[in-house]
């Protein structure tokens, strides 16, 4: 029943910025609960996450009514609700394609596991990298992609390959059944409508910073 309710909400086009803020709220709430705090206000959440209390209340209102007016929220209860909203009330199996410097760094990042994302496979097309171990995982050939996606029930993938290879790799991931993909390659790619794609361009983020720093000179 809860899943049906959540899927209904997703049809209403929740702003992407709201989803990002929910992640920040959940981190604050977890820390508060671990400290033994039993009640937090929207003002406290806002101060800790850099938004306004009204924004906190608006973001939460997309998904229902939480907390007690004039009292606040129970950190543990609200954290659990947000984790369900984000789909993090379960663990997710993730594949990384690209065993170069970036792929290696991502596979070693412990923050993924802490949030429920298990890196279960690493793939590469370079014969010299296949068979080597990274973070305890053997680098596998791209020819094994479909087989391992089914074996490990992999639903999410991270692309850490050169731009020239990104579209081909993503096509193979989609064909294998992966439905959510993060693309670190600095190139625009296409996916079917039923696949969720996010692009992370680190250079463009630096350019955003230099633009704003340039304005202050």
Buried (B, 14 or more C-beta within 10 A) or exposed (E): EEEEEBEEEEEEEBEEEBEEBBEBBBBBBBEBBEEEBEEBBBEBBBBBBEBEBEBBBBBBEBBEEBBEEEEBBBBBEBBBBBBBBBEBEEEBBBBBBBBEEBBBEBBEEEEBEEBBBBBBBBBBBEEEBBEBEBEEBEBBBBEBBBEBBEEBEBBBBBBBBEEEBBBEBBBBBBEBBBBBBBBBBBEEBEBEEEBEBEBBBEEEEEEEEEEEEEEEE
